[in-house]
Amino acid sequence: MADAMNSSLTTHPACASATPKSGAALELLGYLASIAAATLCFVMGWLTIDQAAVLTLLMLVSLIGLAWKRFDGGRHPCFFFLCMLTLFQAGRLIAYCAGGVTDIFRVTLMTSYQFGVSRNVAGSVLLSIALSAICVYAPCRWNYRFFSPPRSGSFGRFLPYLYLLLWLSVPVQLFKNYRYYEYAKDHGGYLVLFLDHGGMASSIPLVVRAISLISLPAFVGIFVLEDRKKFLRTATAVYFLIAAPVLLTGSRGAIFSLILSLWYLAKVKSGKRARLYALGLLGAGLVLVGALIGSFRLGNGESRALAGPSQFIAEQGASLNVTEAAVAYRRRFAPHIVSYLAGELQSAFVASDQTNYVAGKRFSDDVAMFLNPTAYQLGFGSGSAYLAEAYVVGGLWGVALISGLLGALLHGMHVYARNPLGLFLVAMILPDVLWMARGGLLDWVSASVRVGISVLLLLMGWCLYQTIARIGGVLWRSNYALNQEMRELGMHELSGGNA
């Protein structure tokens, strides 16, 4: 009984007690009151649109800082989601404060005829961003509990199997990524991903393409279970080395989202608060590397990685233009929202093809076609944003409701990360959830189905691995027993001859 009590005490330390609800309530009420006051001042004309934008940015930054503090050094998916939301929806606001942008709400994405939006539209956009951030943060803050780092325990027996899968997949995955890079280089570069993704995929045998369903889960599984830093660093270096050809094409979103997910995973495993300077170095490094990779999309291949962080952040904040289009022209997109969401449920399995545009099928396609049909036909796109689609669904009420559900999803992911299996599934799904700030509202659902297929393949391989291991063990024991019998028989004959 005493042992059980001690175990309970070590599993749930004093710092793991529930965060006082009163403190959470005061924080949330304070932010909501601030938003209401700023909205009133804006409606009364006491705030200019630029002043309102600066206040929105300050609110987002303070919320990120609060999430860092309340979630034990950012040990929660909500912290990373708020960072992505700020980058993609408020990047132009950051650039404005840094002097890199003069007109925040001027639509410059794709269109050759830049245009502005009305003051009311710009105000609705800012209110949507602020309201979404609060509604995402609220369920996570209200229900947050500290938990001790998960231990591998019996799951450690999977490590040899996962290492075997990773090392077997390395040459095949490297071949696949390099062939994709060569195909992209020979067929127009980065834009081939949107103009001829099917042709690029068909240039590789199906069996080779299927390896990608195994290599990533194997690597993430190793990252979850491996406690030996030397082996973990080696596996990480190898995986990102074979991903280098993909980066050379100019594609970076999936890799960068994975890096953030691995950072979260590492913090959960260690149970330690990350240091702010380390986070700052990581952010600065991603900005520079992202700018360099983005330069590969240019036809001349010139790098502009050092052209200025504000320029890069402003480019990432182009998703604000998508939200502006959704708010200003909601009636244009709203009739197709069911078709948009249904298409996103297939996005992980159906390749994008901008050469065969169908109106009302994909929200990102309709927005890009609306902004610049000619550029869209050439392969350029606008991307999407969960915030824009949420506004199309139900206006500000839709933003609040969907953002609250998203916050509940992030809280659920935090809860399930308490054991190795749950942490593995969270790490696999989290990159697509983080990308929602620049992606579709339901793309993560389709990606989750793909993750389920990967897990199923891993389980089938594990059964085969165990069967082979058992057969090998039986044969080894049989050979060992036979050798022992032969040795004993030889010793017996030798002793009989001597007699």
Buried (B, 14 or more C-beta within 10 A) or exposed (E): EEEEEEEEEEEBEEEEEEBEEEEBEEBBEEBBEBBEEBBEBBEEEEBEBBEBBBBBBEBBBEBBEBBBEBBBBBBBBBBBBBBBBBBBBBBBBBBBBBEBBEEBBBBBBBBEEEEEBEBEBBBBBBBBBBBBBBBBBBBBBBBBEBBEEBEBEEBEEBBEBBBEBBEBBBEBBBBBBBBBBBBBBEBBBBBBBBBBBBEBBEBBEEEEBBBBBBBBBBBBBBBBBBEEEEEBEEBBEBBBEBBEBBBBBBBBBBBBBBBBBBBBBBBBBEBEBBEEEEBEEBBEEBBBBBBBBBBBBEEEEEEEBEEBBBBBBBBBBBBBBBBBBBBBBBEBBBEBBEBBBEBBBEBBEEBBBBEEBEEBBBBBBBBBBBBBEEBBBEBBBBBBBBBBBBBBBBBBEBBBBBBBBBBBBBBBBBBBBBBBEBBBBBBBBBBBBBBBBBBBBBBBBBBBEBBEBBBEBBEEBBEEBEEEEEEEEEEEEEEEEEEEEEEEEEEEEEEEEEE
